Amino acid sequence: MNPILLAEVTLEVADYRPDVNTNYPRAQWRWETVALAIEIITACNLTEESEDIDETVTNYLSQQEALS
């Protein structure tokens, strides 16, 4: 997996997972955020050439929220 793509998607995911009240240990929050980014990259077949990654992340997370 391209590390730049992973970083880009992880940063987008992090915006949607704020830990305002610091309910999680920072390490756990980071691992869960990266794991979710990897899940999105895989599920949405994202590549370095993918465009509108922010919209893809938003759509994916919205769908997951609707399902829960």
C-alpha positions as CSV (number, residue, x, y, z in Angstrom):
1,M,0.0,0.0,0.0
2,N,1.3,3.4,-0.9
3,P,2.3,5.3,2.3
4,I,1.3,8.6,0.9
5,L,-2.2,7.3,0.0
6,L,-2.5,5.8,3.5
7,A,-1.4,9.1,5.1
8,E,-3.9,11.1,3.0
9,V,-6.8,8.8,3.8
10,T,-5.9,8.6,7.5
11,L,-5.9,12.4,7.7
12,E,-9.3,12.5,6.2
13,V,-10.6,9.9,8.5
14,A,-9.1,11.6,11.6
15,D,-11.3,14.7,10.9
16,Y,-14.3,12.5,11.4
17,R,-13.0,10.8,14.6
18,P,-12.2,13.7,16.9
19,D,-11.5,12.6,20.5
20,V,-12.6,15.8,22.1
21,N,-12.9,14.4,25.6
22,T,-9.8,12.2,25.3
23,N,-11.9,9.1,26.0
24,Y,-9.4,6.9,24.3
25,P,-5.7,6.5,24.8
26,R,-3.9,8.3,22.0
27,A,-2.2,5.1,20.7
28,Q,-5.6,3.3,20.5
29,W,-7.2,6.3,18.7
30,R,-4.3,6.3,16.2
31,W,-4.4,2.6,15.5
32,E,-8.2,2.6,15.1
33,T,-8.0,5.6,12.7
34,V,-5.3,3.9,10.6
35,A,-7.2,0.6,10.6
36,L,-10.4,2.5,9.3
37,A,-8.3,4.2,6.7
38,I,-7.0,0.9,5.4
39,E,-10.5,-0.5,5.4
40,I,-11.7,2.4,3.3
41,I,-8.8,2.2,0.9
42,T,-9.5,-1.5,0.4
43,A,-13.3,-1.3,0.2
44,C,-13.3,1.7,-2.2
45,N,-10.3,0.5,-4.3
46,L,-8.4,3.7,-3.8
47,T,-5.1,4.3,-5.6
48,E,-2.6,7.1,-5.8
49,E,-4.6,8.3,-8.9
50,S,-7.9,8.4,-7.1
51,E,-9.6,11.8,-7.0
52,D,-11.9,13.4,-4.4
53,I,-10.6,11.2,-1.6
54,D,-12.2,13.5,0.9
55,E,-15.6,12.9,-0.7
56,T,-15.0,9.1,-0.9
57,V,-14.1,9.0,2.9
58,T,-17.2,11.1,3.7
59,N,-19.5,8.9,1.7
60,Y,-18.0,5.7,3.1
61,L,-18.3,6.9,6.7
62,S,-21.8,8.2,6.1
63,Q,-22.9,4.8,4.8
64,Q,-21.3,3.0,7.7
65,E,-23.1,5.3,10.2
66,A,-26.4,4.7,8.4
67,L,-25.9,1.0,8.7
68,S,-25.2,1.1,12.4
